[in-house]
Amino acid sequence: MTSRAPVEAQERFHRYVAVLLAVTIPVVAVVEVLRAGHPRTPAQWAGYLALIVWSAHVARNPKPRAVSLVLATMWYTATLIVIEEFFGVQLTAFDFTSGFGLVLLMSVLAGTLVPRHRLAWSAGLALSVSIWIVVMGYLRGEDAGTMSVRAVIGVAGVIFTTALVSMLFDQLADAIHKQDRSARLQQAIARCSEALLVHSDTSAVFEAVKALIEATDADYAYVDQTIDIDGEPGWEIIADAHQGEVRDHQWNSGNYSLFPDLYGALLGGRAVVVQTRELSEPLRSLYQTDGIQSEVMVPIFVGGQFRGTVGFIQYTEERKWSEAEIEALWRASHMIGAYWGRLDAAAQLRASNDSKDRLLASVSHEIRTPLTAIVGLSEEIASARGLGPEELDELNSIIAVQSRELAELVEDLLVASRADFGNLSIRPERIDLRAQVELAAGGLRESHRASKILALEGREVYAWADPLRVRQILRNLMTNAIKYGGDRVTVSVENNSRLPCIIVSDDGPGVPDTEADLIFERYYRSAQSPTQPGSVGIGLSVSRQLAELMGGTLAYVADESSHRFELCLPRAEQADAGDRRASETPIAAG
């Protein structure tokens, strides 16, 4: 919205001049009456009355224009003075000297009141004043030298005085404009801040942009958000506002690969000013297609991450963006970044609360099951009489299995908690992955009673990792395969050209495509086996955390031929490779 403050200042100047004339002309008329008893002619009465009415009308007008009024007053006075000199009568209270000064004053006022082309106006007025001076000199019988000097004085006085007054007036108008713009900026920033503080939905950014455009004379204001487009960074406008004529803005998203310099500047935290005519192809054509003449934008960061931009666009003309406008954009970017940060924090808090609720529900069930078995069987052993050795061994075996499952669950929970607080320690060393697989498989023989085949393949492969954490990952992967997979679970140790890896696969249906991206999320519970209870949903999440803390990766891979989990760890110094070994260990039921 264009500021009206300078226009209003000029309108006040016009009104003040009209009021001055409305007061002065009746005073002159009264002086004429008192001096001569009455004006000499009815024409003078009509002239005074017309000027008084005209002055009052201009002063009361909402948009006063006093240029014509001043010119009419000037030439009315000048004409009366010429008539006086020509006919030798006295019609006014002004002699030639005072009339000369009045005409010059009126000329300067008229030149100053003109809104534009003041130099041309002042030259025209000076020329007319010089003609009037020559006419008066001729009527007064003055010599050419006197008339020339007086004409030069009149011309120079009108031109230079008008220029000086115009310069002062322009400076005053500019100061008023800057003050008004500063006030508008402060008001717009306050409204922008209020919108982002009061609203907590998508309307907040819209309201902020609407407030922001009030701080500028730009045609268009926008906020965009960084998005991923085919694996590359891009942008998409999420809120905008127009002023003036509404344009059909088509360029609402794009890829930053077209703007490497611009993208680099934004990542570096710098404001970017774009002048379309200075761009090279094909960027110039893109901007011209959308009708953009000039643009300024600043980045929005959230937690040090580049998340979008806020900017102004000019369609109608190329313009130089002021420091105040850029400063307003910076303030808005900080506020929008803080707003997005609050939304992220709120979302994380909600997710944390949801995770906590899911954890409590899952843990209460998962801990209750083995605890119930342990407590019940222990009481049975303590209270029962006449149990034989075989029966006692079976009950103790069940207690041992349930105790181990409970210990494994507690260990996963402790690891997750320590990882969240940054207190999880990793002690890497040179380990044989094949040996770690055998140790982890041995621990599953008694803890799982399902009648399934566990096949171990591969030779000694050395990696740099924490053996305790590697076995914890393997235990989670193999347990997951035994619970939800097919009848045969295969664990392979491979040493490919990239990293040493452990691959856990089974002949079951695999993870559904809809869940492939979710199974590593904390407390997510995948589809359950018909014969197995659900889990807490923390094992795979903890396993990936541990793998990444050791500098490795854990991923689920599915293709047409197989589905598998791949654990890859940093390479250690190569050792002498042993003979290839393979074994198939049945996990006996009961």
C-alpha positions in Angstrom: 0.0 0.0 0.0 1.5 3.3 -1.1 2.0 5.8 1.7 -0.3 8.9 1.6 1.8 10.8 4.2 3.7 12.9 1.6 0.5 13.4 -0.4 -1.3 14.5 2.7 1.5 16.9 3.6 1.2 18.5 0.1 -2.5 18.7 0.5 -2.1 20.5 3.8 0.2 23.0 2.1 -2.4 23.7 -0.6 -5.1 24.1 2.1 -2.9 26.5 4.2 -2.3 28.7 1.1 -6.1 28.6 0.3 -6.9 29.6 3.9 -4.3 32.4 3.8 -5.9 33.8 0.6 -9.4 33.4 2.0 -8.3 35.6 5.0 -6.0 38.0 3.2 -8.3 38.9 0.2 -11.2 40.2 2.5 -8.7 42.2 4.5 -7.4 43.8 1.2 -11.0 44.5 0.2 -11.7 46.1 3.6 -8.6 48.3 3.2 -9.8 49.4 -0.2 -13.2 50.3 1.2 -11.7 52.3 4.1 -9.2 54.0 1.9 -11.5 55.0 -0.9 -14.9 54.6 0.6 -15.6 51.8 -1.8 -13.9 49.9 -4.6 -13.7 51.9 -7.8 -15.6 49.5 -10.0 -18.2 46.7 -9.7 -15.6 44.4 -11.5 -13.4 44.7 -8.4 -16.2 43.6 -6.1 -16.9 40.7 -8.4 -13.2 39.8 -8.5 -12.7 40.0 -4.8 -15.9 38.0 -4.2 -14.9 35.3 -6.7 -11.5 34.9 -5.2 -12.9 34.7 -1.6 -15.5 32.0 -2.6 -12.8 30.1 -4.6 -10.4 30.2 -1.7 -13.1 28.9 0.7 -14.0 26.2 -1.7 -10.4 25.0 -2.1 -9.8 25.1 1.7 -12.8 22.9 2.3 -12.1 20.5 -0.5 -10.9 17.0 0.8 -8.1 17.1 -1.9 -7.3 20.8 -2.3 -5.5 22.1 -5.3 -4.5 25.8 -4.9 -2.3 26.3 -8.0 -5.0 27.7 -10.2 -6.2 29.9 -7.3 -2.7 31.3 -6.7 -2.3 32.0 -10.4 -5.7 33.7 -10.7 -4.9 35.9 -7.6 -1.5 36.8 -9.1 -2.8 37.7 -12.5 -5.8 39.5 -11.1 -3.5 41.7 -9.0 -1.1 42.2 -11.9 -3.9 43.1 -14.2 -5.3 45.7 -11.8 -1.8 47.2 -11.5 -1.5 47.4 -15.3 -4.9 49.0 -15.6 -4.0 51.5 -12.9 -0.9 52.5 -14.8 -2.5 52.5 -18.2 -5.5 54.6 -17.3 -3.9 56.6 -14.5 -6.5 55.5 -11.9 -6.0 53.9 -8.5 -7.8 50.6 -8.2 -5.7 48.8 -5.5 -3.8 49.5 -2.4 -0.6 48.3 -4.0 1.8 50.5 -5.8 4.1 49.1 -8.4 6.9 48.2 -5.9 4.5 46.3 -3.5 2.7 44.8 -6.5 6.1 43.7 -8.0 6.9 41.9 -4.7 3.4 40.4 -4.5 3.6 39.0 -8.1 7.0 37.4 -7.4 5.6 35.9 -4.1 2.6 34.4 -5.9 4.9 33.1 -8.7 7.0 31.3 -6.2 4.0 29.9 -4.4 2.5 28.6 -7.7 5.8 27.0 -8.7 6.1 25.3 -5.3 2.5 24.0 -5.3 2.9 22.2 -8.6 3.4 18.5 -7.8 5.8 17.8 -10.7 7.8 19.5 -13.5 8.5 22.4 -11.2 11.5 23.6 -13.1 9.5 24.0 -16.3 6.6 25.7 -14.4 9.0 28.1 -12.7 10.6 28.9 -16.0 7.2 29.6 -17.5 6.1 31.7 -14.6 9.4 33.7 -14.7 8.9 34.3 -18.3 5.4 35.7 -17.7 6.6 37.8 -14.8 9.3 39.2 -17.0 6.8 40.1 -19.7 4.6 41.8 -17.0 7.7 43.8 -15.8 8.5 44.9 -19.4 4.9 46.0 -20.0 4.9 47.9 -16.7 8.2 49.5 -17.5 7.0 50.6 -20.9 3.8 52.1 -19.3 5.9 53.8 -16.6 8.3 55.2 -19.3 11.4 53.5 -17.9 14.5 53.0 -19.9 15.5 49.6 -21.4 18.3 49.2 -18.8 16.1 49.6 -15.8 13.5 47.2 -17.3 16.2 44.7 -18.1 17.6 44.7 -14.6 14.2 44.4 -13.1 13.3 41.5 -15.4 16.5 39.7 -14.7 15.9 40.1 -10.9 12.3 38.9 -11.4 13.3 35.8 -13.5 16.2 34.9 -11.2 14.1 35.5 -8.1 11.3 33.3 -9.3 13.5 30.5 -10.6 15.9 30.3 -7.7 13.4 30.9 -4.9 11.1 28.3 -6.4 14.0 25.9 -6.6 15.0 26.6 -3.0 11.5 26.3 -1.6 10.8 23.2 -3.7 14.0 21.6 -2.4 13.1 22.3 1.2 9.6 21.1 0.6 10.8 17.9 -1.1 13.2 17.3 1.9 10.3 17.8 4.2 8.1 15.4 2.2 10.9 12.9 2.1 11.4 13.1 5.9 7.6 12.7 6.4 7.7 9.7 4.0 10.6 8.1 5.9 8.9 8.6 9.2 5.6 7.3 7.9 7.4 4.3 6.3 9.1 3.6 9.6 5.8 3.8 11.5 4.2 1.4 8.9 7.1 -1.0 9.3 6.8 -1.0 13.0 3.1 -1.5 12.8 3.4 -4.3 10.2 6.1 -6.1 12.2 3.9 -5.8 15.3 0.9 -7.3 13.4 3.1 -10.0 11.9 4.3 -10.9 15.4 0.8 -10.9 16.8 -0.5 -13.2 14.0 2.3 -15.7 14.6 1.7 -15.6 18.4 -2.0 -15.8 18.4 -2.6 -18.3 15.6 -1.4 -21.9 15.8 -2.6 -23.2 12.5 -1.8 -22.5 8.8 -3.6 -19.2 8.9 -0.8 -17.7 11.0 1.6 -17.4 8.1 -1.1 -16.0 5.9 -2.0 -13.3 8.4 1.7 -12.5 8.9 2.2 -12.0 5.1 -0.9 -9.8 4.9 0.5 -7.7 7.7 4.0 -7.7 6.1 2.9 -6.3 2.8 1.6 -3.2 4.6 5.2 -2.3 5.3 6.1 -1.9 1.6 5.0 -0.5 -1.7 5.7 -3.9 -3.4 3.1 -5.6 -5.5 3.4 -9.1 -3.9 4.7 -10.6 -0.7 5.2 -14.4 -0.1 6.5 -17.1 2.2 7.8 -20.3 0.7 9.0 -23.5 2.3 11.9 -25.8 1.3 10.7 -29.1 -0.2 12.3 -32.1 -1.8 11.7 -32.4 -5.6 13.0 -35.7 -7.0 15.8 -35.8 -4.5 16.8 -32.2 -5.0 16.0 -29.1 -2.9 13.2 -27.0 -4.1 10.7 -24.4 -2.9 6.9 -24.0 -2.7 4.9 -20.9 -1.8 2.7 -21.6 1.2 1.3 -18.1 1.9 1.1 -14.9 -0.2 -0.6 -11.5 -0.4 -1.2 -9.0 -3.2 -1.9 -5.3 -3.2 -3.1 -3.1 -6.0 -4.2 -5.1 -9.1 -4.3 -8.8 -8.3 -2.1 -10.8 -10.7 -2.4 -14.4 -11.7 0.8 -15.7 -10.1 1.7 -18.9 -11.8 5.3 -19.6 -10.5 4.4 -21.2 -7.1 7.1 -23.8 -6.9 10.5 -24.6 -8.4 13.8 -26.3 -8.1 16.8 -24.6 -6.7 19.1 -26.4 -9.1 18.1 -23.6 -11.6 19.5 -21.0 -9.1 22.8 -22.3 -7.7 24.1 -18.9 -6.8 20.8 -17.8 -5.3 20.6 -21.1 -3.3 24.1 -20.7 -2.1 23.5 -17.2 -0.9 20.4 -18.3 1.0 22.2 -21.2 2.6 24.8 -18.7 3.6 22.2 -16.6 5.4 22.3 -13.6 3.0 19.6 -11.5 1.5 19.2 -11.8 -2.3 18.1 -9.0 -4.6 17.1 -10.0 -8.2 16.7 -7.6 -11.1 15.3 -9.4 -14.0 17.1 -7.4 -16.7 20.4 -8.4 -15.1 19.8 -12.1 -15.2 21.2 -14.4 -17.8 19.2 -17.0 -19.7 17.2 -19.2 -19.0 16.5 -17.4 -15.6 15.6 -14.2 -17.3 12.9 -15.9 -19.4 11.5 -17.6 -16.3 11.2 -14.3 -14.5 9.8 -12.5 -17.5 7.2 -15.3 -18.1 5.8 -14.6 -14.7 6.0 -10.8 -15.2 8.5 -10.2 -12.4 10.6 -7.1 -12.7 12.4 -7.2 -9.4 12.5 -9.4 -6.3 14.1 -9.4 -2.8 14.2 -12.4 -0.5 15.8 -13.4 2.8 16.2 -17.0 4.2 14.3 -18.5 7.1 16.2 -20.8 9.4 14.9 -23.1 12.1 17.5 -24.5 14.4 20.3 -23.6 11.9 18.5 -25.5 9.1 17.4 -23.6 5.9 13.6 -24.0 5.8 12.3 -21.4 3.4 12.3 -17.7 2.4 10.2 -14.6 2.8 10.2 -12.0 0.1 8.7 -9.1 -1.9 8.1 -9.0 -5.7 7.5 -6.0 -8.0 5.6 -6.6 -11.2 5.0 -3.0 -12.5 8.5 -1.7 -12.6 12.1 -2.3 -11.7 12.9 -0.9 -8.3 15.6 -0.5 -5.7 14.7 -2.2 -2.5 15.3 0.0 0.6 17.2 -1.1 3.6 14.1 -0.7 5.7 12.2 -3.2 3.5 15.0 -5.7 3.7 15.2 -5.2 7.4 11.5 -5.8 7.7 12.0 -9.1 5.8 14.8 -10.1 8.2 12.6 -9.5 11.2 9.7 -11.4 9.6 12.1 -14.3 8.8 13.2 -14.5 12.4 9.6 -14.5 13.6 8.4 -17.1 11.1 11.5 -19.3 11.9 10.6 -19.1 15.6 7.0 -19.9 14.8 8.0 -23.0 12.8 10.3 -24.0 15.6 7.5 -23.8 18.1 5.3 -26.0 15.7 8.2 -28.5 15.4 8.6 -28.5 19.2 4.9 -29.0 19.7 4.8 -31.8 17.1 7.7 -33.5 18.8 6.1 -33.1 22.2 2.9 -34.7 20.9 4.9 -37.5 19.3 6.8 -38.0 22.5 3.5 -38.2 24.5 2.1 -40.6 22.0 5.2 -42.7 22.1 5.1 -42.6 25.9 1.5 -43.8 25.9 2.3 -46.6 23.4 5.3 -47.5 25.4 3.4 -47.7 28.7 0.7 -49.8 27.0 3.2 -52.1 25.3 5.6 -52.4 28.2 2.8 -53.1 30.7 1.7 -56.0 28.5 5.1 -57.3 27.6 6.5 -57.2 31.1 3.3 -58.6 32.7 3.4 -61.7 30.5 6.9 -63.0 31.5 6.5 -61.7 35.1 3.2 -63.6 35.4 4.8 -66.7 34.2 7.9 -66.3 36.4 5.8 -65.5 39.5 3.3 -68.2 38.9 5.8 -71.0 38.1 7.9 -69.9 41.1 4.9 -70.1 43.4 4.1 -73.5 41.9 7.5 -74.8 42.6 7.5 -73.4 46.1 4.1 -74.7 47.1 3.9 -78.0 45.1 4.8 -81.3 46.6 5.8 -84.5 44.9 7.1 -82.9 41.7 9.6 -85.1 40.0 13.0 -84.0 38.6 11.7 -83.8 35.0 8.8 -81.6 36.0 11.0 -79.3 38.1 13.5 -79.0 35.2 10.7 -78.1 32.8 9.3 -75.5 35.1 12.8 -74.0 35.8 13.5 -74.0 32.0 10.3 -72.0 31.4 11.3 -69.6 34.2 14.7 -69.2 32.6 13.3 -68.5 29.2 10.8 -65.9 30.5 13.5 -64.3 32.6 15.8 -64.0 29.6 13.1 -62.4 27.5 12.3 -60.0 30.3 16.0 -59.1 30.6 16.3 -58.5 26.9 13.3 -56.2 26.9 14.7 -54.2 29.8 18.0 -54.0 28.1 16.4 -52.5 25.0 14.5 -50.0 27.0 17.7 -49.0 28.9 19.6 -48.6 25.6 16.8 -46.4 24.1 16.8 -44.3 27.2 20.5 -43.8 27.3 20.6 -43.0 23.6 18.0 -40.3 24.1 20.0 -38.7 26.9 23.3 -39.1 25.1 24.7 -41.5 27.8 25.1 -44.6 25.7 28.7 -45.7 25.5 30.2 -47.7 22.6 33.5 -49.6 23.0 34.5 -50.7 19.5 37.3 -53.2 18.9 38.4 -55.6 16.3 35.8 -58.4 16.2 35.0 -61.5 14.2 31.5 -61.1 12.9 31.1 -64.9 12.4 32.0 -65.5 16.0 29.5 -62.9 17.2 26.7 -64.5 15.1 27.4 -67.9 16.7 27.3 -66.5 20.2 24.0 -64.7 19.5 22.5 -67.8 17.9 23.6 -69.9 20.9 21.6 -67.7 23.2 18.4 -68.2 21.1 18.4 -72.0 21.4 16.8 -71.9 24.9 14.9 -68.6 24.7 12.7 -69.5 21.8 10.9 -72.8 21.6 9.6 -72.5 18.0 10.5 -75.4 15.8 12.4 -73.5 13.2 15.8 -73.9 11.4 18.5 -71.3 11.9 21.2 -71.5 9.2 24.5 -69.7 9.7 26.7 -69.0 6.6 30.0 -67.3 5.9 33.6 -67.2 7.0 35.5 -65.1 9.5 34.9 -61.4 8.6 36.5 -58.7 10.8 34.9 -55.4 11.7 35.5 -52.5 14.0 32.5 -52.5 16.5 31.3 -53.1 20.0 30.8 -56.9 20.4 28.1 -56.5 23.1 26.1 -54.1 20.9 26.6 -56.2 17.8 25.1 -59.3 19.6 22.3 -57.1 20.9 21.4 -56.1 17.3 21.7 -59.7 16.1 19.5 -61.0 18.9 16.8 -58.4 17.9 17.1 -59.3 14.2 17.0 -63.0 14.7 14.3 -62.9 17.3 12.2 -60.8 14.9 12.7 -63.3 12.1 11.9 -66.3 14.3 8.7 -64.6 15.7 7.3 -63.3 12.4 9.2 -65.0 9.6 9.1 -68.3 7.9 10.3 -71.7 9.0 13.9 -71.1 7.9 16.1 -68.2 9.1 19.4 -67.6 7.4 22.2 -65.4 8.9 25.0 -64.8 6.4 28.3 -63.0 7.1 29.7 -61.3 4.0 32.7 -59.2 3.2 31.8 -57.2 0.1 33.7 -54.4 -1.6 32.0 -51.8 0.5 31.7 -53.0 4.2 31.6 -56.2 6.2 27.9 -57.1 6.6 25.6 -59.5 8.4 22.5 -60.4 6.5 19.4 -61.9 8.3 16.7 -63.3 6.1 13.9 -65.8 6.2 11.5 -67.6 3.9 8.4 -65.8 5.3 6.2 -63.2 3.7 8.4 -60.3 4.7 7.4 -56.8 5.8 4.4 -55.3 4.0 5.3 -52.4 1.7 3.1 -50.1 3.7 5.2 -50.8 6.8 8.7 -50.9 5.3 9.4 -47.2 6.2 7.8 -47.5 9.7 9.4 -50.5 11.3 12.5 -48.6 12.5 10.3 -46.0 14.2 10.3 -46.0 18.0 7.4 -48.1 19.5 6.0 -49.0 16.1 4.5 -52.5 16.1 4.5 -54.4 12.9 2.0 -57.0 11.8 2.0 -59.8 14.4 2.5 -63.5 13.8 -0.6 -65.5 14.5 1.3 -67.6 17.1 3.3 -64.9 18.7 2.4 -62.0 21.0 3.1 -58.4 19.9 6.3 -56.7 20.9 7.1 -53.3 22.4 8.2 -52.1 19.0 11.6 -50.9 20.2 14.0 -53.6 19.1 14.6 -52.5 15.5 14.7 -48.8 16.4 17.3 -49.5 19.1 19.3 -51.7 16.7 19.5 -49.0 14.1 20.6 -46.5 16.7 23.3 -48.8 17.8 24.5 -49.5 14.3 24.7 -45.8 13.5 26.6 -45.1 16.8 29.2 -47.6 15.7 29.5 -46.0 12.3 27.5 -48.6 10.5 24.0 -48.9 9.0 21.0 -51.2 9.4 18.4 -51.4 6.6 15.6 -53.5 5.4 15.9 -54.5 1.8 13.2 -56.2 -0.3 13.3 -57.2 -3.9 11.7 -59.9 -6.1 14.0 -62.7 -4.9 14.2 -62.0 -1.2 13.7 -59.8 1.8 16.3 -59.3 4.4 17.9 -57.0 7.1 21.5 -55.9 6.3 23.8 -54.8 9.2 27.0 -53.2 7.8 29.8 -52.1 10.1 33.1 -50.3 9.7 35.9 -52.4 8.2 38.7 -53.7 10.5 42.2 -54.8 9.5 41.9 -58.1 7.5 42.8 -61.3 9.3 43.7 -64.6 7.7 40.5 -66.0 6.3 39.6 -69.4 7.7 37.7 -72.2 5.9 34.2 -71.4 4.9 31.8 -72.8 7.5 28.1 -73.4 7.4 25.8 -74.9 9.9 22.1 -75.5 10.4 21.0 -75.5 14.0 17.4 -76.5 14.8 15.8 -74.5 17.6 14.0 -77.2 19.4 10.5 -76.8 20.7 10.1 -77.0 24.5 
